[in-house]
Structures are given as C-alpha cells and as structure tokens.
C-alpha cells in the first residue's frame, strides 16, 4: 500500500492494464489507498470506505485469484478493528508482516462477510503508481498505450506530460521529457487525442513504430517496438 504522487494538471483516474484503460474522476475530499495483492483501489468518500476497483481474478498475482473481494464492497472492519478512515487500513496493513493474514469485514449489498488473504512481499507484486493532479479543467489528458507516455492537448499541440517508468528504452535514451511536443506517429501528423489514438490503434504490441518528437528545439525521429502496457497507473485529483 504505497503511493507515488506527481503533480500534473487534471482530475482524472487512469488505470492502464494489459489491454484496458479506465478513467474515473474523484472529488477533492476523497482519500485512496491500494491493496496490491488483488490490485484493489480503496476509496473513502465521507464516511463510506469501499473497494472502488479490483482487477479481475485471472489478472491477479498467483495465489490471490480466489480472494472474494469485488468493486463496490464496503469495508467495515479489518483484522478485527472497526475501520473509520483509510489511514486505519494503511496502518494495519503496514504493521502486518509478510505471511500474516489480512481479514476484511465487508458489506456487499447488505450481506456481511469476511474475505481474507496472506500479506505478500510488496517488492514481488505489480506496483500501483498514484499521480496527484490539479483541477483547472483546461487541458485533457491523453495516455499513449505502448509508448510509456502520457500527453496533454495544449494550444493545438500534443505535449508530453509524463514519461512513465515502463517507457521503451529508446524513448528514455532520446531524452524525452515533460513539455516536449509529439509531432507525428508513423509519419502521420498528430495534434490531439483523436489523431494519436487512431494512429496508435493501427500498431500491434511488439510491432515497429516511430514517433517524431520536438525536444530542446530539435525534432527527433524515435524508432521502437510498441510495448505491452505493464503495471497499473492511477491518476487522481
């Protein structure tokens, strides 16, 4: 259960799974934490604390496929303690040792039950990276699957907002950074969300592709293989 907070500019949630993208908006008063064993996102809104999202059982780490926790389950207790705040969950989880049993007392549509699993070694689990964003609503976020880049539409241009840890090595070696302008994908000029998504959809994972990116006043052509979207990336207000 850990967060990586990076300041950007929009209130939106983005989870990039192997073949899926999900967007969700949060309000300023909501709190979140993660349960890595099941890819769970816990959200606290006022007095209600629940699993907002849980990755499908067949996508979970081995040994956690049968844990009976679903999106929408309301958290009442954890390891025998009544839960009043997301911080209670983080404290209990962080104080547990690897191999200790984690028990959630849950409410699913009025049915109360307990779901449990063994705490895993966090270093051996897929990590969830949380990015905090502002909320002026003037720009739209554009994730670019397979490139390791997140961009934004600004002034009629597609501008790099973030280079993710899973970006192809050619992207990082070229020195691509926040503020660089994406000019084209596979020779097709792009300036916004629709254009870049259309061009990226034509390229299969593992296929060769190229992007022209203006960085430091110079336009570079970067060639690489479209990567698989590994891990999960959560962006929230």
Order of alpha helices (4+ residues) and beta strands (2+ residues): beta-beta-beta-beta-beta-beta-beta-alpha-beta-beta-beta-beta-beta-beta-alpha-beta-beta-alpha-beta-beta-beta
